[in-house]
Amino acid sequence: PAVGPARVLLVAAVFLSANRVLGAGLRALERPMQNAYGEVAAVAVTVVSLVILVPTIGIMGAALASLLAYATSFAMQTTQVMRNGGLTLREVVVPTRKDLTRVKARLRTYRLAR
């Protein structure tokens, strides 16, 4: 019975991880309150979703509430990064070859430091 909710939470984790990166981007753009607005909206979605979904579908409702909350925050933060950073949606969510090269270099540096 826990497999379904676990799958939903795996998808939710993708949004949560992206939210952390987007939040750091907003802070780097000196717009920390824009990050906070996304998080406040996520809390509101969580509360409403839990009240509606948990009594009707139990643990799956809790998992879906998390997914909805993280997706809401992702949408709001993505919009703010686009506006404040002058970026397109593609530039925000699709890694470029240059991005991957930088990550690879950082991983090499990390391995050498250990």
C-alpha positions as CSV (number, residue, x, y, z in Angstrom):
1,P,0.0,0.0,0.0
2,A,2.9,2.4,0.4
3,V,4.3,2.0,-3.1
4,G,1.8,4.4,-4.7
5,P,2.5,7.2,-2.2
6,A,6.3,6.6,-2.5
7,R,6.1,7.0,-6.2
8,V,4.2,10.3,-5.8
9,L,6.8,11.5,-3.2
10,L,9.7,10.6,-5.7
11,V,8.1,13.1,-8.2
12,A,7.6,15.6,-5.4
13,A,11.2,15.3,-4.4
14,V,12.2,16.5,-7.9
15,F,10.2,19.7,-7.3
16,L,11.5,20.1,-3.8
17,S,15.1,19.8,-5.0
18,A,14.5,22.3,-7.8
19,N,12.9,24.7,-5.3
20,R,16.1,24.7,-3.3
21,V,18.1,25.7,-6.3
22,L,15.6,28.3,-7.4
23,G,15.5,29.8,-3.9
24,A,19.3,30.1,-3.9
25,G,19.0,31.8,-7.3
26,L,16.4,34.3,-6.0
27,R,18.7,35.1,-3.0
28,A,21.6,35.6,-5.4
29,L,19.4,38.0,-7.4
30,E,18.8,39.8,-4.1
31,R,15.1,38.8,-4.1
32,P,14.8,36.7,-1.0
33,M,11.2,37.7,-0.4
34,Q,10.2,36.2,-3.8
35,N,11.4,32.9,-2.5
36,A,9.4,33.4,0.7
37,Y,6.2,34.0,-1.2
38,G,6.6,30.7,-3.0
39,E,7.1,28.9,0.3
40,V,4.1,30.6,1.9
41,A,1.9,29.6,-1.0
42,A,3.2,26.1,-0.6
43,V,2.2,26.1,3.1
44,A,-1.3,27.2,2.1
45,V,-1.6,24.6,-0.5
46,T,-0.4,21.9,1.9
47,V,-2.9,22.8,4.6
48,V,-5.9,23.0,2.2
49,S,-4.8,19.8,0.4
50,L,-4.3,17.8,3.6
51,V,-7.7,18.9,4.9
52,I,-9.4,17.8,1.7
53,L,-7.3,14.8,0.6
54,V,-6.3,12.9,3.7
55,P,-9.8,12.2,5.0
56,T,-10.8,10.8,1.6
57,I,-7.7,9.0,0.3
58,G,-5.5,8.7,3.4
59,I,-1.7,8.4,2.9
60,M,-2.0,8.9,-0.9
61,G,-3.7,12.2,-0.1
62,A,-0.8,13.3,2.1
63,A,1.7,12.4,-0.7
64,L,-0.4,14.3,-3.3
65,A,-0.6,17.3,-0.9
66,S,3.2,17.4,-0.8
67,L,3.4,17.1,-4.6
68,L,0.9,19.9,-5.1
69,A,2.7,22.2,-2.5
70,Y,6.1,21.6,-4.0
71,A,4.8,22.1,-7.6
72,T,3.1,25.4,-6.5
73,S,6.3,26.7,-5.0
74,F,8.3,25.6,-8.1
75,A,5.9,27.4,-10.4
76,M,6.1,30.6,-8.4
77,Q,9.8,30.6,-7.9
78,T,10.4,29.7,-11.6
79,T,8.3,32.7,-12.6
80,Q,10.2,35.0,-10.3
81,V,13.6,33.8,-11.4
82,M,12.5,34.3,-15.0
83,R,11.3,37.9,-14.3
84,N,14.1,39.0,-12.0
85,G,16.9,37.2,-13.9
86,G,15.7,38.1,-17.4
87,L,15.6,34.4,-18.4
88,T,13.4,32.2,-20.4
89,L,11.7,29.1,-19.0
90,R,14.1,26.9,-21.0
91,E,17.1,28.8,-19.5
92,V,15.8,28.2,-16.0
93,V,14.8,24.5,-16.2
94,V,16.9,22.9,-19.0
95,P,20.6,22.4,-18.2
96,T,23.0,23.4,-21.0
97,R,26.2,21.6,-22.0
98,K,28.1,24.4,-20.2
99,D,26.1,23.7,-17.0
100,L,26.9,20.0,-17.1
101,T,30.6,20.7,-17.8
102,R,30.7,22.9,-14.7
103,V,29.0,20.2,-12.6
104,K,31.5,17.7,-13.8
105,A,34.4,19.9,-13.0
106,R,33.1,20.5,-9.5
107,L,32.6,16.8,-8.9
108,R,36.2,16.2,-9.9
109,T,37.4,18.9,-7.5
110,Y,35.3,17.4,-4.8
111,R,36.8,14.0,-5.3
112,L,40.3,15.3,-5.3
113,A,39.7,17.2,-2.1
114,R,38.6,14.1,-0.2
